[in-house]
Amino acid sequence: MKNKLKIFRAIKNLTQEQLATHLGVSRQTIIAIESSRYLPSITLGFKIAHFFKVKIEDIFIYQPKENK
């Protein structure tokens, strides 16, 4: 799943540490989400969307895998 978290964070001029503090997670969690190495829980996903005042699908882009 792709995401635009880094873009939304840049728009607000926030560091990874500042965003992590606002969300109550570690900076490593933000790094992992931004690099698509970690998918946040649905609760954290909604918390991120609420923080930026957007819909969850504005930040997280679902891309289903094609069946071969």
N, C-alpha and C positions, 0 to 999 in steps of 0.2 A: 504494500500500500504506500503510495506516495503521499507527501504532505508539503504544505507551504508554511510550516511553522517558522522557518528561518526568515521568510519574507515578512510575515506578520510581526515577528519580533523586531525586524529592522525598521519597519514602518513606525513602531512605537519607540524606536531608539533604545531598546532594552538589551542588556547583555544577557548571556545565558544564565549567569548567576542571579541577576535581578528577576528574570522570569521564573527561575526555579524557586526563589524565595517567595514570590507571589503565589505560586501554585502549591507550595509545601512539598516540593520534591528536590532531589539533588541535581546539581549541574550536570552530572554524568547522565542522568535520565534525559535531560533536554538534549544533550549531545547525541545520545542514542536515538531519540525520536527524530531529530533533524536529519540524521544520516540513514534513517529507515532501517536501523539495526534492531529497533525495539518498537513494538506496537503497544501504545498505551491502552490501559483498560478503558472500557466505555465510560466509566465515571471520570477518569482523568481527561479523556477526549472531550467530554462535555464541559468539564471545568476549564479547559483551554479555550474552547469556543466561547464560553460565557465570558471569560476574561477579556477576549478580543471583541466581544459583542457581535459575533457572526454565527452563522449556522455551522454545525460540525462539518458538513460536507464542503464548506468553503475552505477548510484547512486540510482535511483528510480526503484523499481521492482514492476511491475503491476501484481497482482494476482486476476484474476476475481473470483467472488463468484459463486459457483455452484448452479444451479437452482434445487430445490427439488420438 
